[in-house]
Amino acid sequence: MTNPEDTPDAQPSRQSQPAPQYGQQPYQGQQQYPGQGAYSQSNHQAYAGQGYPQAGYPAQGYAQQGFQQPGYPQPGYPQQGYAAVDDRTAVVGARVGQYIVDGLLVAVPLIVLWIAIIGLIGAAASDYSSDGGAMVGSMFMGALGLMSLLSLVVHWLVFAWWPSRHGGQTLAMRWFKLRIITEDGGQPTLGALTVRWLLLVVDGLLGGLVGLIIMLNSARHQRLGDSVAKTLVVRAD
């Protein structure tokens, strides 16, 4: 007779063991592979930071607002790597004032000297008889030629020699905070300044209007003398 306990129905039912919950140990007898551990809250936090965007958080590499792409200027912010260009040659108005003042520094002493010479010639003419008019005329022409030569020398001294010895500045340029430099930023030589001065014959036509028009229409505000001598007039530091 069969023992009831040996029948399958008589065997106590074996309930399946519940699956392990997060944070619990694996099944008894289950082999734990290297690196395999309980899935805990710390693992969840570790996985959440591996470059995958979570709910409510923007993905790495993108700005939170508007996903702004780097390299393009954003509203209200200056673009990195670019600065406002400061054109140091934009001094045309100051150059006009400087030229007038330097011109007066040349002209006023020469005018005073010329008036004095005319007075001396007039005084000398009164001492001669009526037949001394030719001599007075010769004295006048000689004085006029001497004054013309002296005017050129003084003009060259003011506009070429003086700036070659004083950092590229005339007297008026120092007052107006201007400076003459070469196109590569160096100190101009006396030769370059002399070429620049000679071409005032063209730039100074019509009271300097020709030079002004050329400066206003050139990229670096150079007059003809600057272009030929390869010089620039800039704001002094």
C-alpha positions, 0 to 999 in steps of 0.5 A: 500500500502506498504511503500517502506521504509519498504521493506528489499531492501529499508533498508539502507545496514548495512556494517559490521564493520571492525575487530579491528587492533592491538592497537585499542579498541575492538568492541563496546559492545564487552565484554573484559575479564580480561587479554584480551587487545589489542595486542600491540608491547609490548605484542609481545616483551613479548611473544618473550622472553618466551623461543621460539627461534626467527629468527636469535637468538639461543634458550636459553640454547645453545651456539650461535656457534656450540650448544656446550653441557656443560660438554665437553671440547671445542677446545682451552678451558680447561675443567671446574672442571679439573686441570692439575695434578702436580706430586710433587714426580717427582723429581728422578733426583734431588734425585740422586743429593741430595743423592750424595751430602749427601753421600759426606757430610758423606764420606769426613770428615770420609776419612780425619779422617781415613787418620789422624788415619793411620798417627798416627798409622804409627808414633807409629809403628816407635817407636816400635822394630821389635817385635811390629808389632802385637801391630801395627796390633791390633791398626789398627784393633781397629781403623778400627772397630771404624771408621766403627761404627763412619761411621754408626753413622754419616750416621744415623745422616745425613739421619735420625736424622737431617731430623727428626729435620729439617722438613724432610730435610737433608742438601742437600735436603734443597739445592735441594728443596726436602722434606720427608713427610709421605704418608698422607702428615705429618711429618715423625717420627724418627722411620720411617726415621730410617727404611728408612735409614736402607733399604739403604743397599738394595737401595744403592746396585750397587752404588744406581742403585737398588734404582734408578730402583725401583724409576723409576718403582713405581707409586709415585717414592718410593724406597724400603725404602720409601715403607716400611716406608710409606714416599714420597720425594716431591718438597719443597714448 
